[in-house]
Amino acid sequence: MNRVVRNWAETSNYDLRTAEAMYQAGRYLYVVFMCHLAIEKMLKAVLAQKHPEDVPPKIHNLINLAQKTGLTLPEHLKDFFQRIDNVSVITRYPEDLRTLSKEFNQETAKKILTETKRMIKWLKQQLKSDA
């Protein structure tokens, strides 16, 4: 694994651990935000591996990034990408913190964190299979 790919993967892991820390601290909006960021960076690791001559695009949309990787996502992961893309925008530009705090409670954050871990694991497997 080259240095650029390794850097994207390591920062993805760092962000996932931060999401776990935010969950433990009860900062559930940040769980969602960090989960999105962890997936985004792992997708960029895949892109960096597939196209080492290019810099991964500075975009945040997971569906677009996944399409650029050329990976065939399992259907349940496509649904998750769409959901986390939608909620990530809300956490970046909150209009009403109180409403968001009710929507993104402990249960919701746990589900997102669990699904993110599954997604990261799947993406890591894709990195290994392309190596």
N, CA, C and O atoms as a Tinker XYZ file with bonds, in Angstrom:
   524  protein
     1  N      0.865000   -1.184000    0.000000    73     2
     2  CA     0.000000    0.000000    0.000000    64     1     3
     3  C      0.902000    1.235000    0.000000    63     2     4     5
     4  O      1.796000    1.361000    0.836000    81     3
     5  N      0.658000    2.138000   -0.942000    73     3     6
     6  CA     1.522000    3.317000   -1.003000    64     5     7
     7  C      1.186000    4.312000    0.109000    63     6     8     9
     8  O      0.162000    4.195000    0.782000    81     7
     9  N      2.067000    5.283000    0.280000    73     7    10
    10  CA     1.959000    6.245000    1.377000    64     9    11
    11  C      0.657000    7.040000    1.339000    63    10    12    13
    12  O      0.047000    7.267000    2.384000    81    11
    13  N      0.224000    7.463000    0.162000    73    11    14
    14  CA    -1.002000    8.262000    0.042000    64    13    15
    15  C     -2.216000    7.437000    0.450000    63    14    16    17
    16  O     -3.070000    7.908000    1.201000    81    15
    17  N     -2.289000    6.224000   -0.039000    73    15    18
    18  CA    -3.406000    5.339000    0.306000    64    17    19
    19  C     -3.402000    5.076000    1.808000    63    18    20    21
    20  O     -4.441000    5.150000    2.463000    81    19
    21  N     -2.230000    4.769000    2.342000    73    19    22
    22  CA    -2.107000    4.493000    3.780000    64    21    23
    23  C     -2.545000    5.708000    4.610000    63    22    24    25
    24  O     -3.205000    5.553000    5.638000    81    23
    25  N     -2.178000    6.911000    4.166000    73    23    26
    26  CA    -2.567000    8.118000    4.886000    64    25    27
    27  C     -4.093000    8.285000    4.918000    63    26    28    29
    28  O     -4.664000    8.598000    5.963000    81    27
    29  N     -4.745000    8.076000    3.773000    73    27    30
    30  CA    -6.214000    8.174000    3.744000    64    29    31
    31  C     -6.830000    7.134000    4.676000    63    30    32    33
    32  O     -7.757000    7.442000    5.425000    81    31
    33  N     -6.319000    5.903000    4.633000    73    31    34
    34  CA    -6.872000    4.823000    5.465000    64    33    35
    35  C     -6.634000    5.101000    6.950000    63    34    36    37
    36  O     -7.523000    4.883000    7.772000    81    35
    37  N     -5.451000    5.575000    7.290000    73    35    38
    38  CA    -5.153000    5.859000    8.699000    64    37    39
    39  C     -6.000000    7.008000    9.241000    63    38    40    41
    40  O     -6.457000    6.956000   10.383000    81    39
    41  N     -6.212000    8.042000    8.428000    73    39    42
    42  CA    -7.048000    9.151000    8.908000    64    41    43
    43  C     -8.510000    8.720000    8.997000    63    42    44    45
    44  O     -9.253000    9.221000    9.840000    81    43
    45  N     -8.922000    7.801000    8.137000    73    43    46
    46  CA   -10.263000    7.241000    8.242000    64    45    47
    47  C    -10.415000    6.498000    9.572000    63    46    48    49
    48  O    -11.415000    6.660000   10.272000    81    47
    49  N     -9.425000    5.691000    9.908000    73    47    50
    50  CA    -9.454000    4.962000   11.188000    64    49    51
    51  C     -9.476000    5.927000   12.369000    63    50    52    53
    52  O    -10.193000    5.702000   13.344000    81    51
    53  N     -8.704000    6.986000   12.286000    73    51    54
    54  CA    -8.665000    8.005000   13.338000    64    53    55
    55  C    -10.058000    8.630000   13.517000    63    54    56    57
    56  O    -10.528000    8.810000   14.640000    81    55
    57  N    -10.699000    8.953000   12.400000    73    55    58
    58  CA   -12.036000    9.551000   12.464000    64    57    59
    59  C    -13.060000    8.571000   13.028000    63    58    60    61
    60  O    -13.970000    8.972000   13.754000    81    59
    61  N    -12.918000    7.295000   12.700000    73    59    62
    62  CA   -13.830000    6.293000   13.250000    64    61    63
    63  C    -13.648000    6.180000   14.759000    63    62    64    65
    64  O    -14.629000    6.070000   15.493000    81    63
    65  N    -12.414000    6.206000   15.223000    73    63    66
    66  CA   -12.172000    6.177000   16.677000    64    65    67
    67  C    -12.726000    7.444000   17.342000    63    66    68    69
    68  O    -13.215000    7.399000   18.470000    81    67
    69  N    -12.643000    8.565000   16.634000    73    67    70
    70  CA   -13.222000    9.810000   17.164000    64    69    71
    71  C    -14.740000    9.680000   17.262000    63    70    72    73
    72  O    -15.337000   10.143000   18.234000    81    71
    73  N    -15.367000    9.057000   16.271000    73    71    74
    74  CA   -16.815000    8.827000   16.322000    64    73    75
    75  C    -17.166000    7.981000   17.540000    63    74    76    77
    76  O    -18.149000    8.251000   18.229000    81    75
    77  N    -16.362000    6.963000   17.801000    73    75    78
    78  CA   -16.598000    6.117000   18.983000    64    77    79
    79  C    -16.458000    6.928000   20.272000    63    78    80    81
    80  O    -17.249000    6.763000   21.201000    81    79
    81  N    -15.457000    7.800000   20.328000    73    79    82
    82  CA   -15.259000    8.653000   21.506000    64    81    83
    83  C    -16.437000    9.614000   21.686000    63    82    84    85
    84  O    -16.875000    9.862000   22.810000    81    83
    85  N    -16.943000   10.148000   20.581000    73    83    86
    86  CA   -18.092000   11.053000   20.655000    64    85    87
    87  C    -19.342000   10.301000   21.119000    63    86    88    89
    88  O    -20.181000   10.848000   21.835000    81    87
    89  N    -19.448000    9.056000   20.703000    73    87    90
    90  CA   -20.584000    8.243000   21.167000    64    89    91
    91  C    -20.497000    8.059000   22.679000    63    90    92    93
    92  O    -21.489000    8.229000   23.388000    81    91
    93  N    -19.316000    7.714000   23.164000    73    91    94
    94  CA   -19.131000    7.521000   24.607000    64    93    95
    95  C    -19.395000    8.808000   25.389000    63    94    96    97
    96  O    -19.862000    8.769000   26.527000    81    95
    97  N    -19.094000    9.937000   24.773000    73    95    98
    98  CA   -19.291000   11.239000   25.422000    64    97    99
    99  C    -20.723000   11.752000   25.282000    63    98   100   101
   100  O    -21.075000   12.777000   25.867000    81    99
   101  N    -21.553000   11.042000   24.507000    73    99   102
   102  CA   -22.928000   11.489000   24.315000    64   101   103
   103  C    -23.073000   12.628000   23.315000    63   102   104   105
   104  O    -24.083000   13.331000   23.319000    81   103
   105  N    -22.077000   12.815000   22.460000    73   103   106
   106  CA   -22.104000   13.880000   21.452000    64   105   107
   107  C    -22.533000   13.271000   20.122000    63   106   108   109
   108  O    -21.720000   13.090000   19.215000    81   107
   109  N    -23.814000   12.960000   20.024000    73   107   110
   110  CA   -24.331000   12.116000   18.948000    64   109   111
   111  C    -24.295000   12.771000   17.567000    63   110   112   113
   112  O    -24.119000   12.074000   16.567000    81   111
   113  N    -24.457000   14.084000   17.491000    73   111   114
   114  CA   -24.335000   14.739000   16.184000    64   113   115
   115  C    -22.930000   14.548000   15.617000    63   114   116   117
   116  O    -22.755000   14.361000   14.414000    81   115
   117  N    -21.950000   14.597000   16.487000    73   115   118
   118  CA   -20.577000   14.424000   16.027000    64   117   119
   119  C    -20.274000   12.978000   15.659000    63   118   120   121
   120  O    -19.369000   12.718000   14.866000    81   119
   121  N    -21.007000   12.048000   16.218000    73   119   122
   122  CA   -20.877000   10.649000   15.795000    64   121   123
   123  C    -21.219000   10.564000   14.314000    63   122   124   125
   124  O    -20.475000    9.982000   13.524000    81   123
   125  N    -22.352000   11.149000   13.949000    73   123   126
   126  CA   -22.800000   11.122000   12.554000    64   125   127
   127  C    -21.777000   11.814000   11.654000    63   126   128   129
   128  O    -21.392000   11.279000   10.615000    81   127
   129  N    -21.352000   12.980000   12.054000    73   127   130
   130  CA   -20.395000   13.749000   11.257000    64   129   131
   131  C    -19.094000   12.971000   11.059000    63   130   132   133
   132  O    -18.581000   12.894000    9.942000    81   131
   133  N    -18.563000   12.397000   12.129000    73   131   134
   134  CA   -17.285000   11.679000   12.039000    64   133   135
   135  C    -17.434000   10.363000   11.278000    63   134   136   137
   136  O    -16.497000    9.939000   10.602000    81   135
   137  N    -18.580000    9.716000   11.373000    73   135   138
   138  CA   -18.810000    8.497000   10.595000    64   137   139
   139  C    -18.785000    8.819000    9.102000    63   138   140   141
   140  O    -18.165000    8.107000    8.312000    81   139
   141  N    -19.453000    9.881000    8.734000    73   139   142
   142  CA   -19.458000   10.302000    7.330000    64   141   143
   143  C    -18.028000   10.580000    6.867000    63   142   144   145
   144  O    -17.626000   10.145000    5.788000    81   143
   145  N    -17.272000   11.295000    7.674000    73   143   146
   146  CA   -15.907000   11.641000    7.333000    64   145   147
   147  C    -15.027000   10.397000    7.205000    63   146   148   149
   148  O    -14.187000   10.318000    6.308000    81   147
   149  N    -15.217000    9.439000    8.088000    73   147   150
   150  CA   -14.427000    8.193000    8.040000    64   149   151
   151  C    -14.697000    7.428000    6.745000    63   150   152   153
   152  O    -13.771000    6.913000    6.118000    81   151
   153  N    -15.953000    7.357000    6.353000    73   151   154
   154  CA   -16.296000    6.655000    5.107000    64   153   155
   155  C    -15.741000    7.425000    3.907000    63   154   156   157
   156  O    -15.174000    6.840000    2.985000    81   155
   157  N    -15.912000    8.726000    3.938000    73   155   158
   158  CA   -15.406000    9.564000    2.844000    64   157   159
   159  C    -13.908000    9.336000    2.639000    63   158   160   161
   160  O    -13.455000    9.179000    1.505000    81   159
   161  N    -13.154000    9.318000    3.709000    73   159   162
   162  CA   -11.707000    9.147000    3.603000    64   161   163
   163  C    -11.331000    7.741000    3.142000    63   162   164   165
   164  O    -10.352000    7.572000    2.414000    81   163
   165  N    -12.093000    6.736000    3.554000    73   163   166
   166  CA   -11.784000    5.381000    3.088000    64   165   167
   167  C    -12.096000    5.248000    1.597000    63   166   168   169
   168  O    -11.379000    4.558000    0.873000    81   167
   169  N    -13.155000    5.903000    1.138000    73   167   170
   170  CA   -13.433000    5.919000   -0.298000    64   169   171
   171  C    -12.300000    6.614000   -1.056000    63   170   172   173
   172  O    -11.932000    6.193000   -2.152000    81   171
   173  N    -11.759000    7.661000   -0.476000    73   171   174
   174  CA   -10.643000    8.358000   -1.112000    64   173   175
   175  C     -9.382000    7.495000   -1.097000    63   174   176   177
   176  O     -8.546000    7.608000   -1.993000    81   175
   177  N     -9.240000    6.640000   -0.092000    73   175   178
   178  CA    -8.130000    5.681000   -0.094000    64   177   179
   179  C     -8.272000    4.722000   -1.271000    63   178   180   181
   180  O     -7.294000    4.419000   -1.955000    81   179
   181  N     -9.487000    4.250000   -1.499000    73   179   182
   182  CA    -9.737000    3.350000   -2.635000    64   181   183
   183  C     -9.438000    4.066000   -3.947000    63   182   184   185
   184  O     -8.803000    3.504000   -4.839000    81   183
   185  N     -9.899000    5.307000   -4.057000    73   183   186
   186  CA    -9.622000    6.090000   -5.272000    64   185   187
   187  C     -8.124000    6.293000   -5.476000    63   186   188   189
   188  O     -7.623000    6.177000   -6.594000    81   187
   189  N     -7.414000    6.595000   -4.398000    73   187   190
   190  CA    -5.973000    6.817000   -4.489000    64   189   191
   191  C     -5.248000    5.539000   -4.912000    63   190   192   193
   192  O     -4.232000    5.597000   -5.605000    81   191
   193  N     -5.765000    4.408000   -4.499000    73   191   194
   194  CA    -5.152000    3.143000   -4.901000    64   193   195
   195  C     -5.433000    2.827000   -6.369000    63   194   196   197
   196  O     -4.547000    2.378000   -7.097000    81   195
   197  N     -6.669000    3.065000   -6.793000    73   195   198
   198  CA    -7.056000    2.762000   -8.178000    64   197   199
   199  C     -6.453000    3.752000   -9.178000    63   198   200   201
   200  O     -6.161000    3.394000  -10.319000    81   199
   201  N     -6.271000    4.987000   -8.740000    73   199   202
   202  CA    -5.771000    6.051000   -9.629000    64   201   203
   203  C     -4.639000    6.815000   -8.928000    63   202   204   205
   204  O     -4.820000    7.968000   -8.539000    81   203
   205  N     -3.482000    6.180000   -8.768000    73   203   206
   206  CA    -2.399000    6.806000   -8.000000    64   205   207
   207  C     -1.877000    8.109000   -8.605000    63   206   208   209
   208  O     -1.237000    8.903000   -7.915000    81   207
   209  N     -2.146000    8.324000   -9.880000    73   207   210
   210  CA    -1.671000    9.547000  -10.526000    64   209   211
   211  C     -2.583000   10.745000  -10.247000    63   210   212   213
   212  O     -2.202000   11.885000  -10.511000    81   211
   213  N     -3.779000   10.496000   -9.717000    73   211   214
   214  CA    -4.749000   11.565000   -9.464000    64   213   215
   215  C     -4.921000   11.818000   -7.965000    63   214   216   217
   216  O     -4.755000   10.918000   -7.142000    81   215
   217  N     -5.253000   13.050000   -7.638000    73   215   218
   218  CA    -5.618000   13.404000   -6.276000    64   217   219
   219  C     -7.124000   13.170000   -6.147000    63   218   220   221
   220  O     -7.888000   13.625000   -6.998000    81   219
   221  N     -7.566000   12.468000   -5.096000    73   219   222
   222  CA    -9.009000   12.278000   -4.944000    64   221   223
   223  C     -9.738000   13.627000   -4.916000    63   222   224   225
   224  O     -9.227000   14.598000   -4.356000    81   223
   225  N    -10.918000   13.687000   -5.511000    73   223   226
   226  CA   -11.639000   14.972000   -5.587000    64   225   227
   227  C    -12.033000   15.491000   -4.203000    63   226   228   229
   228  O    -12.277000   14.725000   -3.271000    81   227
   229  N    -12.084000   16.800000   -4.108000    73   227   230
   230  CA   -12.457000   17.445000   -2.844000    64   229   231
   231  C    -13.975000   17.588000   -2.789000    63   230   232   233
   232  O    -14.522000   18.691000   -2.803000    81   231
   233  N    -14.629000   16.441000   -2.726000    73   231   234
   234  CA   -16.086000   16.408000   -2.601000    64   233   235
   235  C    -16.441000   15.558000   -1.387000    63   234   236   237
   236  O    -15.626000   14.773000   -0.901000    81   235
   237  N    -17.662000   15.727000   -0.910000    73   235   238
   238  CA   -18.092000   15.027000    0.297000    64   237   239
   239  C    -19.215000   14.029000    0.035000    63   238   240   241
   240  O    -19.569000   13.251000    0.921000    81   239
   241  N    -19.766000   14.043000   -1.148000    73   239   242
   242  CA   -20.901000   13.178000   -1.458000    64   241   243
   243  C    -20.426000   11.734000   -1.622000    63   242   244   245
   244  O    -19.663000   11.419000   -2.535000    81   243
   245  N    -20.887000   10.870000   -0.730000    73   243   246
   246  CA   -20.426000    9.485000   -0.712000    64   245   247
   247  C    -20.866000    8.710000   -1.947000    63   246   248   249
   248  O    -20.112000    7.885000   -2.464000    81   247
   249  N    -22.065000    8.968000   -2.417000    73   247   250
   250  CA   -22.553000    8.275000   -3.613000    64   249   251
   251  C    -21.653000    8.609000   -4.806000    63   250   252   253
   252  O    -21.251000    7.715000   -5.550000    81   251
   253  N    -21.339000    9.891000   -4.986000    73   251   254
   254  CA   -20.458000   10.292000   -6.087000    64   253   255
   255  C    -19.066000    9.684000   -5.938000    63   254   256   257
   256  O    -18.489000    9.198000   -6.911000    81   255
   257  N    -18.534000    9.713000   -4.728000    73   255   258
   258  CA   -17.213000    9.122000   -4.505000    64   257   259
   259  C    -17.234000    7.623000   -4.784000    63   258   260   261
   260  O    -16.315000    7.094000   -5.411000    81   259
   261  N    -18.262000    6.949000   -4.328000    73   259   262
   262  CA   -18.370000    5.501000   -4.544000    64   261   263
   263  C    -18.437000    5.200000   -6.043000    63   262   264   265
   264  O    -17.815000    4.249000   -6.517000    81   263
   265  N    -19.183000    6.005000   -6.778000    73   263   266
   266  CA   -19.277000    5.809000   -8.227000    64   265   267
   267  C    -17.911000    5.985000   -8.891000    63   266   268   269
   268  O    -17.560000    5.249000   -9.813000    81   267
   269  N    -17.147000    6.969000   -8.411000    73   267   270
   270  CA   -15.832000    7.215000   -8.989000    64   269   271
   271  C    -14.866000    6.061000   -8.728000    63   270   272   273
   272  O    -13.928000    5.859000   -9.498000    81   271
   273  N    -15.085000    5.301000   -7.647000    73   271   274
   274  CA   -14.209000    4.159000   -7.354000    64   273   275
   275  C    -14.446000    3.010000   -8.322000    63   274   276   277
   276  O    -13.565000    2.178000   -8.542000    81   275
   277  N    -15.656000    2.970000   -8.903000    73   275   278
   278  CA   -15.999000    1.853000   -9.787000    64   277   279
   279  C    -16.413000    0.606000   -9.029000    63   278   280   281
   280  O    -16.652000   -0.439000   -9.635000    81   279
   281  N    -16.500000    0.705000   -7.715000    73   279   282
   282  CA   -16.924000   -0.440000   -6.911000    64   281   283
   283  C    -18.417000   -0.679000   -7.091000    63   282   284   285
   284  O    -19.192000    0.261000   -7.265000    81   283
   285  N    -18.801000   -1.924000   -7.047000    73   283   286
   286  CA   -20.220000   -2.267000   -7.056000    64   285   287
   287  C    -20.648000   -2.441000   -5.609000    63   286   288   289
   288  O    -20.307000   -3.425000   -4.953000    81   287
   289  N    -21.393000   -1.477000   -5.136000    73   287   290
   290  CA   -21.829000   -1.510000   -3.735000    64   289   291
   291  C    -22.993000   -2.464000   -3.551000    63   290   292   293
   292  O    -23.908000   -2.499000   -4.374000    81   291
   293  N    -22.964000   -3.239000   -2.475000    73   291   294
   294  CA   -24.160000   -4.011000   -2.136000    64   293   295
   295  C    -25.329000   -3.043000   -1.908000    63   294   296   297
   296  O    -25.132000   -1.916000   -1.454000    81   295
   297  N    -26.521000   -3.488000   -2.223000    73   295   298
   298  CA   -27.701000   -2.608000   -2.179000    64   297   299
   299  C    -27.892000   -1.947000   -0.809000    63   298   300   301
   300  O    -28.201000   -0.758000   -0.736000    81   299
   301  N    -27.708000   -2.714000    0.278000    73   299   302
   302  CA   -27.923000   -2.128000    1.605000    64   301   303
   303  C    -26.901000   -1.036000    1.914000    63   302   304   305
   304  O    -27.184000   -0.131000    2.698000    81   303
   305  N    -25.732000   -1.111000    1.312000    73   303   306
   306  CA   -24.738000   -0.067000    1.524000    64   305   307
   307  C    -25.085000    1.189000    0.733000    63   306   308   309
   308  O    -24.824000    2.301000    1.189000    81   307
   309  N    -25.670000    1.018000   -0.447000    73   307   310
   310  CA   -26.132000    2.186000   -1.210000    64   309   311
   311  C    -27.160000    2.958000   -0.397000    63   310   312   313
   312  O    -27.103000    4.185000   -0.311000    81   311
   313  N    -28.095000    2.233000    0.196000    73   311   314
   314  CA   -29.119000    2.875000    1.015000    64   313   315
   315  C    -28.486000    3.628000    2.190000    63   314   316   317
   316  O    -28.891000    4.743000    2.519000    81   315
   317  N    -27.493000    3.002000    2.809000    73   315   318
   318  CA   -26.813000    3.645000    3.939000    64   317   319
   319  C    -26.072000    4.906000    3.484000    63   318   320   321
   320  O    -26.125000    5.932000    4.163000    81   319
   321  N    -25.385000    4.837000    2.343000    73   319   322
   322  CA   -24.694000    6.021000    1.818000    64   321   323
   323  C    -25.666000    7.177000    1.647000    63   322   324   325
   324  O    -25.385000    8.306000    2.050000    81   323
   325  N    -26.803000    6.885000    1.050000    73   323   326
   326  CA   -27.788000    7.936000    0.816000    64   325   327
   327  C    -28.255000    8.544000    2.134000    63   326   328   329
   328  O    -28.380000    9.762000    2.260000    81   327
   329  N    -28.505000    7.691000    3.097000    73   327   330
   330  CA   -28.994000    8.175000    4.395000    64   329   331
   331  C    -27.930000    9.020000    5.101000    63   330   332   333
   332  O    -28.219000   10.114000    5.586000    81   331
   333  N    -26.711000    8.509000    5.154000    73   331   334
   334  CA   -25.681000    9.259000    5.889000    64   333   335
   335  C    -25.279000   10.530000    5.137000    63   334   336   337
   336  O    -24.920000   11.524000    5.769000    81   335
   337  N    -25.333000   10.519000    3.811000    73   335   338
   338  CA   -25.103000   11.752000    3.060000    64   337   339
   339  C    -26.139000   12.806000    3.454000    63   338   340   341
   340  O    -25.800000   13.963000    3.700000    81   339
   341  N    -27.390000   12.395000    3.509000    73   339   342
   342  CA   -28.473000   13.328000    3.849000    64   341   343
   343  C    -28.315000   13.882000    5.256000    63   342   344   345
   344  O    -28.462000   15.087000    5.462000    81   343
   345  N    -28.020000   13.030000    6.224000    73   343   346
   346  CA   -27.944000   13.514000    7.605000    64   345   347
   347  C    -26.651000   14.276000    7.862000    63   346   348   349
   348  O    -26.611000   15.132000    8.745000    81   347
   349  N    -25.604000   13.987000    7.115000    73   347   350
   350  CA   -24.350000   14.707000    7.318000    64   349   351
   351  C    -24.503000   16.188000    6.985000    63   350   352   353
   352  O    -23.940000   17.043000    7.669000    81   351
   353  N    -25.258000   16.486000    5.946000    73   351   354
   354  CA   -25.492000   17.888000    5.587000    64   353   355
   355  C    -26.175000   18.611000    6.742000    63   354   356   357
   356  O    -25.835000   19.751000    7.058000    81   355
   357  N    -27.122000   17.953000    7.359000    73   355   358
   358  CA   -27.853000   18.548000    8.483000    64   357   359
   359  C    -26.906000   18.828000    9.647000    63   358   360   361
   360  O    -27.020000   19.862000   10.305000    81   359
   361  N    -25.968000   17.906000    9.905000    73   359   362
   362  CA   -25.048000   18.122000   11.026000    64   361   363
   363  C    -24.025000   19.206000   10.715000    63   362   364   365
   364  O    -23.499000   19.839000   11.631000    81   363
   365  N    -23.735000   19.430000    9.436000    73   363   366
   366  CA   -22.787000   20.487000    9.052000    64   365   367
   367  C    -23.426000   21.865000    9.154000    63   366   368   369
   368  O    -22.759000   22.844000    9.488000    81   367
   369  N    -24.720000   21.935000    8.864000    73   367   370
   370  CA   -25.429000   23.215000    8.833000    64   369   371
   371  C    -26.696000   23.140000    9.681000    63   370   372   373
   372  O    -27.806000   23.204000    9.154000    81   371
   373  N    -26.528000   23.005000   10.980000    73   371   374
   374  CA   -27.706000   22.819000   11.838000    64   373   375
   375  C    -28.542000   24.096000   11.953000    63   374   376   377
   376  O    -28.030000   25.187000   12.201000    81   375
   377  N    -29.838000   23.910000   11.764000    73   375   378
   378  CA   -30.749000   25.044000   11.929000    64   377   379
   379  C    -31.307000   25.083000   13.344000    63   378   380   381
   380  O    -31.531000   26.159000   13.899000    81   379
   381  N    -31.529000   23.924000   13.918000    73   379   382
   382  CA   -32.107000   23.860000   15.257000    64   381   383
   383  C    -31.460000   22.711000   16.019000    63   382   384   385
   384  O    -31.820000   21.549000   15.831000    81   383
   385  N    -30.514000   23.040000   16.870000    73   383   386
   386  CA   -29.757000   22.032000   17.609000    64   385   387
   387  C    -30.666000   21.158000   18.470000    63   386   388   389
   388  O    -30.440000   19.953000   18.584000    81   387
   389  N    -31.665000   21.744000   19.060000    73   387   390
   390  CA   -32.562000   20.973000   19.934000    64   389   391
   391  C    -33.302000   19.888000   19.148000    63   390   392   393
   392  O    -33.404000   18.749000   19.603000    81   391
   393  N    -33.809000   20.240000   17.984000    73   391   394
   394  CA   -34.512000   19.261000   17.142000    64   393   395
   395  C    -33.556000   18.174000   16.682000    63   394   396   397
   396  O    -33.893000   16.991000   16.717000    81   395
   397  N    -32.366000   18.570000   16.253000    73   395   398
   398  CA   -31.373000   17.595000   15.805000    64   397   399
   399  C    -30.966000   16.653000   16.934000    63   398   400   401
   400  O    -30.778000   15.455000   16.721000    81   399
   401  N    -30.835000   17.206000   18.127000    73   399   402
   402  CA   -30.440000   16.378000   19.270000    64   401   403
   403  C    -31.482000   15.315000   19.581000    63   402   404   405
   404  O    -31.143000   14.229000   20.051000    81   403
   405  N    -32.730000   15.618000   19.326000    73   403   406
   406  CA   -33.785000   14.618000   19.532000    64   405   407
   407  C    -33.744000   13.564000   18.441000    63   406   408   409
   408  O    -33.930000   12.376000   18.708000    81   407
   409  N    -33.499000   14.001000   17.210000    73   407   410
   410  CA   -33.471000   13.076000   16.082000    64   409   411
   411  C    -32.249000   12.168000   16.129000    63   410   412   413
   412  O    -32.347000   10.973000   15.851000    81   411
   413  N    -31.111000   12.729000   16.477000    73   411   414
   414  CA   -29.867000   11.958000   16.521000    64   413   415
   415  C    -29.510000   11.661000   17.962000    63   414   416   417
   416  O    -28.593000   12.239000   18.547000    81   415
   417  N    -30.271000   10.743000   18.499000    73   415   418
   418  CA   -30.097000   10.340000   19.885000    64   417   419
   419  C    -29.128000    9.162000   19.975000    63   418   420   421
   420  O    -28.487000    8.801000   18.988000    81   419
   421  N    -29.028000    8.577000   21.144000    73   419   422
   422  CA   -28.100000    7.473000   21.366000    64   421   423
   423  C    -28.392000    6.286000   20.443000    63   422   424   425
   424  O    -27.472000    5.689000   19.882000    81   423
   425  N    -29.655000    5.954000   20.292000    73   423   426
   426  CA   -30.034000    4.803000   19.458000    64   425   427
   427  C    -29.663000    5.038000   17.984000    63   426   428   429
   428  O    -29.082000    4.165000   17.339000    81   427
   429  N    -29.998000    6.198000   17.472000    73   427   430
   430  CA   -29.688000    6.520000   16.079000    64   429   431
   431  C    -28.176000    6.543000   15.850000    63   430   432   433
   432  O    -27.681000    5.997000   14.864000    81   431
   433  N    -27.457000    7.174000   16.761000    73   431   434
   434  CA   -26.003000    7.251000   16.641000    64   433   435
   435  C    -25.376000    5.862000   16.669000    63   434   436   437
   436  O    -24.435000    5.593000   15.922000    81   435
   437  N    -25.881000    4.990000   17.513000    73   435   438
   438  CA   -25.351000    3.625000   17.599000    64   437   439
   439  C    -25.551000    2.878000   16.283000    63   438   440   441
   440  O    -24.652000    2.181000   15.813000    81   439
   441  N    -26.733000    3.028000   15.696000    73   439   442
   442  CA   -27.008000    2.372000   14.407000    64   441   443
   443  C    -26.061000    2.877000   13.324000    63   442   444   445
   444  O    -25.513000    2.089000   12.554000    81   443
   445  N    -25.874000    4.172000   13.269000    73   443   446
   446  CA   -24.999000    4.762000   12.260000    64   445   447
   447  C    -23.554000    4.320000   12.488000    63   446   448   449
   448  O    -22.846000    4.006000   11.532000    81   447
   449  N    -23.120000    4.294000   13.727000    73   447   450
   450  CA   -21.766000    3.863000   14.046000    64   449   451
   451  C    -21.555000    2.397000   13.666000    63   450   452   453
   452  O    -20.525000    2.045000   13.091000    81   451
   453  N    -22.511000    1.560000   13.981000    73   451   454
   454  CA   -22.417000    0.134000   13.646000    64   453   455
   455  C    -22.356000   -0.070000   12.141000    63   454   456   457
   456  O    -21.531000   -0.841000   11.651000    81   455
   457  N    -23.216000    0.610000   11.412000    73   455   458
   458  CA   -23.232000    0.469000    9.954000    64   457   459
   459  C    -21.964000    1.048000    9.327000    63   458   460   461
   460  O    -21.466000    0.525000    8.331000    81   459
   461  N    -21.450000    2.113000    9.904000    73   459   462
   462  CA   -20.202000    2.692000    9.412000    64   461   463
   463  C    -19.057000    1.697000    9.564000    63   462   464   465
   464  O    -18.233000    1.552000    8.661000    81   463
   465  N    -19.006000    1.021000   10.688000    73   463   466
   466  CA   -17.950000    0.020000   10.901000    64   465   467
   467  C    -18.042000   -1.092000    9.859000    63   466   468   469
   468  O    -17.019000   -1.558000    9.358000    81   467
   469  N    -19.252000   -1.514000    9.534000    73   467   470
   470  CA   -19.439000   -2.530000    8.487000    64   469   471
   471  C    -18.947000   -2.009000    7.143000    63   470   472   473
   472  O    -18.293000   -2.729000    6.388000    81   471
   473  N    -19.265000   -0.760000    6.853000    73   471   474
   474  CA   -18.868000   -0.151000    5.587000    64   473   475
   475  C    -17.353000   -0.027000    5.497000    63   474   476   477
   476  O    -16.765000   -0.365000    4.470000    81   475
   477  N    -16.718000    0.452000    6.554000    73   475   478
   478  CA   -15.261000    0.604000    6.570000    64   477   479
   479  C    -14.594000   -0.763000    6.382000    63   478   480   481
   480  O    -13.623000   -0.891000    5.636000    81   479
   481  N    -15.114000   -1.761000    7.054000    73   479   482
   482  CA   -14.562000   -3.118000    6.916000    64   481   483
   483  C    -14.661000   -3.578000    5.460000    63   482   484   485
   484  O    -13.702000   -4.132000    4.922000    81   483
   485  N    -15.804000   -3.355000    4.825000    73   483   486
   486  CA   -15.999000   -3.752000    3.428000    64   485   487
   487  C    -15.027000   -3.000000    2.519000    63   486   488   489
   488  O    -14.431000   -3.593000    1.621000    81   487
   489  N    -14.867000   -1.701000    2.750000    73   487   490
   490  CA   -13.956000   -0.906000    1.923000    64   489   491
   491  C    -12.508000   -1.348000    2.108000    63   490   492   493
   492  O    -11.740000   -1.366000    1.146000    81   491
   493  N    -12.126000   -1.704000    3.336000    73   491   494
   494  CA   -10.770000   -2.202000    3.574000    64   493   495
   495  C    -10.536000   -3.499000    2.799000    63   494   496   497
   496  O     -9.445000   -3.725000    2.276000    81   495
   497  N    -11.539000   -4.330000    2.729000    73   495   498
   498  CA   -11.421000   -5.572000    1.961000    64   497   499
   499  C    -11.209000   -5.266000    0.476000    63   498   500   501
   500  O    -10.473000   -5.975000   -0.211000    81   499
   501  N    -11.857000   -4.208000   -0.010000    73   499   502
   502  CA   -11.682000   -3.807000   -1.406000    64   501   503
   503  C    -10.258000   -3.317000   -1.642000    63   502   504   505
   504  O     -9.679000   -3.575000   -2.698000    81   503
   505  N     -9.693000   -2.613000   -0.665000    73   503   506
   506  CA    -8.310000   -2.167000   -0.782000    64   505   507
   507  C     -7.362000   -3.356000   -0.874000    63   506   508   509
   508  O     -6.441000   -3.365000   -1.691000    81   507
   509  N     -7.593000   -4.350000   -0.035000    73   507   510
   510  CA    -6.731000   -5.540000   -0.019000    64   509   511
   511  C     -6.862000   -6.333000   -1.313000    63   510   512   513
   512  O     -5.876000   -6.864000   -1.824000    81   511
   513  N     -8.073000   -6.411000   -1.836000    73   511   514
   514  CA    -8.267000   -7.208000   -3.062000    64   513   515
   515  C     -7.666000   -6.531000   -4.292000    63   514   516   517
   516  O     -7.340000   -7.195000   -5.275000    81   515
   517  N     -7.523000   -5.206000   -4.233000    73   515   518
   518  CA    -6.909000   -4.469000   -5.349000    64   517   519
   519  C     -5.382000   -4.401000   -5.243000    63   518   520   521
   520  O     -4.699000   -4.064000   -6.210000    81   519
   521  N     -4.864000   -4.721000   -4.071000    73   519   522
   522  CA    -3.409000   -4.567000   -3.840000    64   521   523
   523  C     -2.581000   -5.501000   -4.693000    63   522   524
   524  O     -1.353000   -5.488000   -4.610000    81   523
